[in-house]
Amino acid sequence: MSAQKETLGFQTEVKQLLKLMIHSLYSNKEIFLRELISNASDAADKLRFEGMAKPELFEEDPELKIRITFDKDARTVTIADNGIGMSRDEVVANIGTIAKSGTKAFFEQLSGDAKKDANLIGQFGVGFYSAFIVADKVTLTTRRAGEVVATRWESHGEGEYTLEQVEKAERGTEIVLHLKEGEDELLNDWRLKGIVRKYSDHISIPIEMKKGAGYGENGEVTNSDELEVVNSASALWTRSKNDITDEQYQEFYKHVAHDFTDPLAWSHARVEGRQEYTELLYIPSRAPFDLYDRERKQGVKLYVRRVFIMEDTEKLMPHYLRFVRGVIDSNDLPLNVSREILQESKDIDAIRAGCVKKVLGLLEDLSANQPEKYAAFWKEFGQVLKEGVGEDFANKERIAKLLRFTTTASEGEDPTVTLADYIGRMKEGQDKIYYITADTLAAAKNSPHLEVFKKKGVEVLLLTDRVDEWVVGSLFEFDGKQLQSVAKGALDLGKLEDEADKEAQKQVEEASKPVVEKVQKALGDKVKEVRATARLVESPACLVAGEHDMSAHLERMLKAAGQKIEGSKPTLEINPEHVLVKKLAEESDEARAGDLAAVLYDQALLAEGGKLEDPASFVKRINKLMLELSA
């Protein structure tokens, strides 16, 4: 049975990806076989899972396997499996299109640099398309378990592919690679076996090949059609750590994470006691392009007694550790465990708690003993780990110790300062950890709120990640030291100020009452209050949020996200020693004084990254003042 062929066009992104992949990954072209075997293994896992509820899907063929053959005359290499297979619609969805949010952003990251693009392509998870690195035509024939109709997909990897309905006796998928000129080395059983053993030895189902050439009793060369298993065919995580090489751990990571790059670190342990389970958890070296996509469904895989159950189980790993990859294999959970059962399972809660501790321990070890690796981790995943301060109360202190910050004392922009480092460098008499939040590092560094701290040599944390407001909203103190925003509440430097400083400030406040009242009258209900300050050294004014109010930075972020919020009015602090404030104090013309007060307010708003309600009036006032000064 064969229906008429239907010709369809690739999604635009697929065309781009195929072109980039062929050029970017050619230097490591043998990975095509690893990727196709990995897909076949996933298909076997899916059949095991679906077959628990529907045993008839095994179709009297329960022994799952992958088979690799080649034909020198036809110049083809074939990879076949008897896994779950695909329906016609699944073929179109999985191969004809890339149904991932963030695809456009991914392509915008591509630079044209083959090495850099190869890493990005690996993060995108495009295993099947790697076939076109070595093949100029690929023929895929697949029948989903339990269905009668099979589908054949064929393409030269350029712009189109064909689909037709065909017959296929066995369930599963067969991929035939029609090799390009110059790829004849792959028409060799020793070469193919070598690639399998190098990249796919960890695959838990048998990978079969013909024994191939050998020698007879009299030394003559013989060929055998007998099949042999060329991989270990046992779940890697079930083996003793002493029997697993670093290379094997790395290759298993690439399989389980669908990543082309080596992992940064991993933890492999067997836990015995009330719950018995094995965990093999990896920290990737690079963030996937869709790390912040809430809909992404790839994570830690759950097995029960080496039978795959499901992936992306949120109950196994908290959201702030969503970058972790690997497997958890339980001896205690039922094979028919569902997501609903997981939600109520105390065993799962205990496994999750144990695995979180393992991951945090792994990060603590990197932080203490391999700082360069930890710096690489922080660059990729630091913002995600910060989410844990607010999400994971039980481990908040451990997470806080792992955080890294840029400060006013940092050299360059790398966030390398820990909270413990900060406390160790505190000035004598300092009892708070000071911080400022801002949209950019430049805005934070140049904020007028920092002026008195710079003058006194007090270090301030510069928080410019969007998640930082979440962090400081949950982490109120560290090692007994309170975290304090330099842009909220009245300035209180405690013992950092001596009695002479305090007395001088009282005198300034007293002498400044007339100008404070003048500004307050001019601004009216735009501000909560106006007060003289010692916070400023060079700037004429700044806006300060109330001690318990939402910061202006957080307010702007929430409004930008479309949330309707009632912002609190700020306090305007003025610097009585600044020439503009002195000019305002001396000004007798009420209208002119009003213009100066409005300019002070608008400048303070701009300095903290705010948006003017009436930019045109601000420009007119500035122009008017400039003209008067130049007259």
QUIVENPE-V17619 format. One record per pair of residues at least 4 apart in sequence whose C-alpha atoms are under 6 Angstrom apart, sorted by the first residue. I is the first residue (numbers start at 0). GAP is how many residues later the second one is. If there is no record, write none. Layout:
I:GAP ; I:GAP
This chain:
0:165 ; 0:166 ; 1:163 ; 1:164 ; 2:161 ; 2:162 ; 4:158 ; 4:159 ; 5:156 ; 5:157 ; 6:154 ; 6:155 ; 7:152 ; 7:153 ; 8:150 ; 8:151 ; 9:86 ; 9:149 ; 9:150 ; 10:86 ; 16:4 ; 19:4 ; 20:4 ; 21:4 ; 21:111 ; 23:90 ; 23:94 ; 24:93 ; 31:98 ; 31:99 ; 33:165 ; 34:92 ; 37:217 ; 39:41 ; 42:40 ; 42:41 ; 43:39 ; 44:263 ; 46:4 ; 46:36 ; 46:37 ; 48:260 ; 50:4 ; 50:6 ; 56:88 ; 56:89 ; 57:4 ; 64:16 ; 64:140 ; 64:141 ; 65:14 ; 65:15 ; 65:141 ; 66:12 ; 66:13 ; 66:140 ; 66:141 ; 67:10 ; 67:11 ; 67:141 ; 68:8 ; 68:9 ; 69:6 ; 69:7 ; 69:8 ; 70:4 ; 70:5 ; 71:115 ; 74:104 ; 75:101 ; 75:102 ; 75:103 ; 76:99 ; 76:100 ; 77:97 ; 77:98 ; 78:95 ; 78:96 ; 79:93 ; 79:94 ; 80:91 ; 80:92 ; 81:89 ; 81:90 ; 82:89 ; 83:60 ; 83:61 ; 83:88 ; 84:57 ; 84:58 ; 84:59 ; 84:87 ; 84:88 ; 85:4 ; 85:56 ; 85:57 ; 85:58 ; 86:57 ; 87:63 ; 89:4 ; 90:4 ; 91:4 ; 92:4 ; 109:7 ; 112:4 ; 113:4 ; 116:4 ; 121:137 ; 121:138 ; 122:136 ; 122:165 ; 124:133 ; 133:45 ; 133:46 ; 134:42 ; 134:43 ; 134:44 ; 134:45 ; 135:20 ; 135:44 ; 136:18 ; 136:19 ; 136:41 ; 137:16 ; 137:17 ; 137:38 ; 137:39 ; 138:14 ; 138:15 ; 138:36 ; 138:37 ; 139:12 ; 139:13 ; 139:34 ; 139:35 ; 140:10 ; 140:11 ; 140:32 ; 140:33 ; 141:8 ; 141:9 ; 141:30 ; 141:31 ; 142:7 ; 142:28 ; 142:29 ; 143:27 ; 144:26 ; 149:15 ; 149:16 ; 149:17 ; 149:18 ; 150:13 ; 150:14 ; 150:15 ; 151:11 ; 151:12 ; 152:9 ; 152:10 ; 153:7 ; 153:8 ; 154:6 ; 188:4 ; 189:4 ; 195:4 ; 196:4 ; 196:34 ; 198:52 ; 200:30 ; 200:31 ; 201:34 ; 202:30 ; 203:29 ; 203:30 ; 203:31 ; 204:28 ; 205:23 ; 205:27 ; 206:22 ; 206:23 ; 207:20 ; 207:21 ; 208:18 ; 208:19 ; 209:15 ; 209:16 ; 209:17 ; 210:13 ; 210:15 ; 210:16 ; 210:17 ; 211:11 ; 211:12 ; 212:9 ; 212:10 ; 213:7 ; 213:8 ; 214:4 ; 214:5 ; 214:6 ; 214:7 ; 215:4 ; 249:12 ; 252:4 ; 253:4 ; 253:5 ; 253:6 ; 256:68 ; 262:20 ; 262:21 ; 262:22 ; 263:19 ; 263:20 ; 263:21 ; 264:17 ; 264:18 ; 265:15 ; 265:16 ; 266:13 ; 266:14 ; 267:11 ; 267:12 ; 268:9 ; 268:10 ; 269:7 ; 269:8 ; 270:5 ; 270:6 ; 271:4 ; 275:55 ; 276:52 ; 276:53 ; 276:54 ; 277:50 ; 277:51 ; 278:48 ; 278:49 ; 279:46 ; 279:47 ; 280:44 ; 280:45 ; 281:42 ; 281:43 ; 281:44 ; 282:41 ; 286:93 ; 296:15 ; 297:14 ; 298:13 ; 298:26 ; 299:11 ; 299:12 ; 299:25 ; 299:26 ; 299:27 ; 300:9 ; 300:10 ; 300:26 ; 301:7 ; 301:8 ; 301:25 ; 301:26 ; 302:4 ; 302:5 ; 302:6 ; 302:26 ; 303:25 ; 303:26 ; 303:27 ; 304:25 ; 304:26 ; 315:36 ; 319:64 ; 319:65 ; 319:67 ; 319:68 ; 347:4 ; 356:4 ; 364:4 ; 365:4 ; 365:8 ; 366:4 ; 366:7 ; 376:4 ; 377:4 ; 387:4 ; 388:7 ; 388:82 ; 389:84 ; 391:4 ; 403:11 ; 403:12 ; 403:13 ; 403:14 ; 404:10 ; 404:11 ; 404:12 ; 405:4 ; 405:9 ; 405:56 ; 406:53 ; 406:54 ; 406:55 ; 407:51 ; 407:52 ; 416:4 ; 428:66 ; 428:67 ; 431:49 ; 431:50 ; 431:51 ; 432:49 ; 432:50 ; 432:51 ; 433:26 ; 433:49 ; 433:50 ; 433:51 ; 434:25 ; 434:26 ; 434:50 ; 435:26 ; 435:27 ; 435:49 ; 435:50 ; 436:26 ; 436:27 ; 437:6 ; 437:26 ; 438:25 ; 439:24 ; 440:23 ; 442:4 ; 443:18 ; 450:85 ; 450:86 ; 451:83 ; 451:84 ; 452:4 ; 452:5 ; 468:4 ; 470:4 ; 475:6 ; 475:7 ; 476:4 ; 476:5 ; 476:6 ; 486:57 ; 487:56 ; 487:57 ; 487:58 ; 487:59 ; 488:57 ; 488:58 ; 492:4 ; 496:4 ; 507:4 ; 508:23 ; 514:70 ; 515:14 ; 518:78 ; 519:4 ; 519:10 ; 521:72 ; 526:42 ; 526:43 ; 526:44 ; 527:41 ; 527:42 ; 527:43 ; 528:42 ; 529:41 ; 529:42 ; 529:43 ; 530:42 ; 531:41 ; 531:42 ; 532:40 ; 532:41 ; 532:42 ; 535:39 ; 539:34 ; 539:35 ; 539:38 ; 540:32 ; 540:33 ; 540:34 ; 540:63 ; 541:30 ; 541:31 ; 541:62 ; 542:27 ; 542:28 ; 542:29 ; 542:61 ; 543:26 ; 543:27 ; 544:6 ; 544:25 ; 557:5 ; 558:4 ; 575:5 ; 583:9 ; 586:6 ; 598:4 ; 604:5 ; 605:4
